[in-house]
């Protein structure tokens, strides 16, 4: 195996590992921490939950930060990997993914503010209500970020359909996950009463992205994926 191929395989394996970390950190933080601690419309219960599980809430913050860091690295690796199959598309997908990552990173300030409010660090009146408001803003910011991620996935799906090391079905799955993200986020913004019923559709992106991460690992380990022709 020549040096280019070896370096390419290592980069693809790294991309797969980063993607698995992103999935694990994001799902754990959103579905298992915030979903358990944040009581919709109930500021007092939410504040009490966070105070009772402050360490868990802080770990979820760290998980989100790690997710954003890994996503930035993954964006670069995917650009290098998929550039041979469409340089302009690969660049556009990277830009949209990095916009998503930037929003998620900046959005962490809403969680930090909520934690400061419920712990009494600010001395502000109605701190519990303001904390819940900041957590609501965080959820909305997440949906805004997923708009850009949805576009990135649509572009990524096209690139994967062109890549010889990936099954075309994977490209279609990733593109479909982009449609799910776009639909879900715009429902949250335009028709929030319908968003709850649509939540089950997010199982598709979870399946598609996990399959993509595993494909990257397998392709990298087999030395099939190359960073250049």
C-alpha positions as CSV (number, residue, x, y, z in Angstrom):
1,X,0.0,0.0,0.0
2,X,1.5,3.3,-1.0
3,X,1.7,6.3,1.3
4,X,-1.2,8.1,-0.3
5,X,-3.5,5.1,0.1
6,X,-2.4,4.6,3.7
7,X,-3.0,8.2,4.6
8,X,-6.3,8.1,2.9
9,X,-7.4,5.0,4.8
10,X,-6.4,6.5,8.1
11,X,-8.3,9.7,7.3
12,X,-11.5,7.7,6.4
13,X,-11.2,5.7,9.6
14,X,-10.8,8.9,11.6
15,X,-13.9,10.3,9.8
16,X,-15.9,7.2,10.8
17,X,-14.8,7.4,14.4
18,X,-15.6,11.1,14.6
19,X,-19.0,10.5,13.2
20,X,-19.7,7.8,15.8
21,X,-18.6,10.2,18.6
22,X,-20.9,12.9,17.1
23,X,-23.9,10.5,17.1
24,X,-23.3,9.2,20.6
25,X,-22.7,12.6,22.1
26,X,-25.6,14.3,20.4
27,X,-28.2,11.6,21.1
28,X,-27.1,11.2,24.7
29,X,-27.2,14.9,25.4
30,X,-30.4,15.7,23.6
31,X,-32.5,12.5,24.1
32,X,-31.3,11.3,27.5
33,X,-30.3,14.5,29.4
34,X,-32.3,17.5,28.2
35,X,-35.4,15.4,27.4
36,X,-35.3,14.1,31.0
37,X,-34.5,17.4,32.8
38,X,-36.4,20.0,30.9
39,X,-40.2,20.0,31.7
40,X,-41.9,21.9,28.9
41,X,-43.8,25.0,30.2
42,X,-42.8,24.2,33.8
43,X,-40.0,26.5,34.9
44,X,-39.9,25.4,38.6
45,X,-39.7,21.7,37.8
46,X,-37.0,22.3,35.2
47,X,-34.9,24.4,37.6
48,X,-35.3,21.7,40.3
49,X,-34.3,18.9,37.9
50,X,-31.2,20.8,36.8
51,X,-30.2,21.6,40.4
52,X,-30.7,18.0,41.4
53,X,-28.6,16.7,38.4
54,X,-26.3,19.6,37.9
55,X,-23.3,17.4,37.2
56,X,-25.3,15.5,34.5
57,X,-26.3,18.8,32.9
58,X,-22.7,20.0,32.9
59,X,-21.6,16.7,31.2
60,X,-24.3,17.3,28.6
61,X,-22.8,20.7,27.9
62,X,-19.4,19.1,27.5
63,X,-20.8,16.4,25.2
64,X,-22.3,19.1,23.0
65,X,-19.0,20.9,22.9
66,X,-17.2,17.7,21.9
67,X,-19.8,17.0,19.3
68,X,-19.2,20.5,17.7
69,X,-15.4,20.0,17.8
70,X,-15.7,16.6,16.1
71,X,-18.1,17.9,13.5
72,X,-15.6,20.6,12.5
73,X,-13.0,18.0,12.0
74,X,-15.4,15.7,10.2
75,X,-16.3,18.5,7.8
76,X,-12.7,18.8,6.7
77,X,-12.2,15.1,6.3
78,X,-15.4,14.6,4.3
79,X,-14.4,17.5,2.0
80,X,-11.0,15.8,1.3
81,X,-12.7,12.4,0.8
82,X,-15.5,13.5,-1.5
83,X,-13.8,16.3,-3.4
84,X,-12.8,13.9,-6.3
85,X,-16.5,13.3,-6.9
86,X,-17.5,16.9,-7.2
87,X,-15.3,19.7,-5.8
88,X,-18.0,22.4,-5.8
89,X,-20.6,20.1,-4.2
90,X,-18.1,19.0,-1.6
91,X,-17.1,22.6,-0.8
92,X,-20.8,23.6,-0.5
93,X,-21.6,20.6,1.8
94,X,-18.6,21.6,4.0
95,X,-19.7,25.2,4.3
96,X,-23.3,24.3,5.2
97,X,-22.0,21.7,7.7
98,X,-19.7,24.3,9.3
99,X,-22.5,26.8,9.6
100,X,-24.5,24.2,11.5
101,X,-21.5,23.5,13.7
102,X,-21.0,27.2,14.4
103,X,-24.6,27.7,15.4
104,X,-24.5,24.7,17.7
105,X,-21.3,26.0,19.3
106,X,-22.7,29.5,19.9
107,X,-26.0,28.0,21.0
108,X,-24.3,26.5,24.0
109,X,-24.4,29.9,25.6
110,X,-28.1,29.5,26.1
111,X,-27.5,26.3,28.2
112,X,-24.7,28.0,30.1
113,X,-27.0,31.0,30.9
114,X,-29.8,28.7,32.0
115,X,-27.4,26.9,34.4
116,X,-26.2,30.2,35.8
117,X,-29.8,31.3,36.3
118,X,-31.0,28.2,38.2
119,X,-27.9,28.0,40.4
120,X,-28.5,31.6,41.5
121,X,-25.2,32.9,40.1
122,X,-26.8,35.8,38.4
123,X,-29.1,37.1,41.2
124,X,-31.8,37.9,38.7
125,X,-35.5,37.9,39.6
126,X,-37.6,35.2,38.0
127,X,-34.5,33.3,37.3
128,X,-36.3,30.0,36.8
129,X,-38.6,31.4,34.1
130,X,-35.7,33.0,32.4
131,X,-33.7,29.8,32.5
132,X,-36.6,27.9,30.8
133,X,-36.8,30.7,28.2
134,X,-33.0,30.3,27.5
135,X,-33.5,26.5,27.2
136,X,-36.4,27.1,24.7
137,X,-34.1,29.4,22.8
138,X,-31.5,26.6,22.7
139,X,-34.0,24.1,21.3
140,X,-35.0,26.6,18.6
141,X,-31.4,27.4,17.8
142,X,-30.8,23.6,17.4
143,X,-33.6,23.5,14.8
144,X,-32.1,26.5,13.0
145,X,-28.7,24.7,12.9
146,X,-30.4,21.6,11.4
147,X,-31.7,23.6,8.5
148,X,-28.1,24.0,7.3
149,X,-27.3,20.4,8.2
150,X,-30.2,19.3,6.1
151,X,-28.9,21.1,3.1
152,X,-25.4,19.6,3.7
153,X,-26.9,16.2,3.8
154,X,-28.7,16.7,0.5
155,X,-25.4,17.6,-1.1
156,X,-23.6,14.8,0.7
157,X,-26.2,12.3,-0.6
158,X,-25.4,13.3,-4.2
159,X,-21.7,12.9,-3.6
160,X,-22.1,9.5,-2.0
161,X,-24.1,8.3,-5.0
162,X,-21.1,9.1,-7.1
163,X,-18.5,7.5,-4.8
164,X,-17.5,4.0,-5.8
165,X,-16.8,2.9,-2.2
166,X,-20.3,3.7,-1.0
167,X,-23.6,2.0,-1.9
168,X,-26.0,4.2,-3.8
169,X,-28.7,3.3,-1.2
170,X,-26.5,5.1,1.4
171,X,-26.5,8.2,-0.7
172,X,-30.3,8.1,-1.0
173,X,-30.6,7.6,2.8
174,X,-28.4,10.5,3.6
175,X,-30.3,12.7,1.2
176,X,-33.6,11.6,2.7
177,X,-32.2,12.4,6.2
178,X,-31.5,15.9,4.9
179,X,-35.2,16.2,3.9
180,X,-36.2,15.0,7.3
181,X,-34.1,17.7,9.0
182,X,-35.4,20.4,6.7
183,X,-39.0,19.4,7.2
184,X,-38.7,19.0,11.0
185,X,-37.0,22.4,11.4
186,X,-39.4,24.3,9.2
187,X,-42.3,22.7,11.0
188,X,-40.9,23.9,14.3
189,X,-40.7,27.4,12.9
190,X,-43.9,27.5,10.9
191,X,-46.3,25.0,12.4
192,X,-45.0,23.9,15.8
193,X,-48.2,22.1,16.6
194,X,-47.3,19.6,14.0
195,X,-43.7,19.1,15.0
196,X,-44.4,16.6,17.7
197,X,-46.1,14.1,15.4
198,X,-43.1,14.4,13.0
199,X,-40.5,13.6,15.7
200,X,-40.6,9.8,14.8
201,X,-39.2,10.6,11.4
202,X,-35.8,11.5,13.0
203,X,-35.2,7.7,13.3
204,X,-34.3,7.8,9.6
205,X,-31.4,10.2,10.0
206,X,-30.1,8.2,13.0
207,X,-30.1,5.1,10.9
208,X,-28.6,6.8,7.9
209,X,-25.8,8.5,9.7
210,X,-24.9,5.5,11.7
211,X,-24.8,3.5,8.5
212,X,-22.5,6.2,7.0
213,X,-20.2,6.1,10.0
214,X,-19.9,2.3,9.7
215,X,-19.3,2.6,6.0
216,X,-16.5,5.0,6.5
217,X,-14.9,2.7,9.1
218,X,-15.1,-0.3,6.9
219,X,-14.0,1.5,3.7
220,X,-11.0,3.0,5.6
221,X,-10.0,-0.3,7.1
222,X,-10.1,-2.0,3.8
223,X,-8.1,0.7,2.2
224,X,-10.8,1.2,-0.5
225,X,-11.4,4.9,-0.1
226,X,-8.9,7.3,-1.5
227,X,-8.4,11.1,-1.0
228,X,-7.5,11.5,-4.6
229,X,-7.8,9.7,-7.9
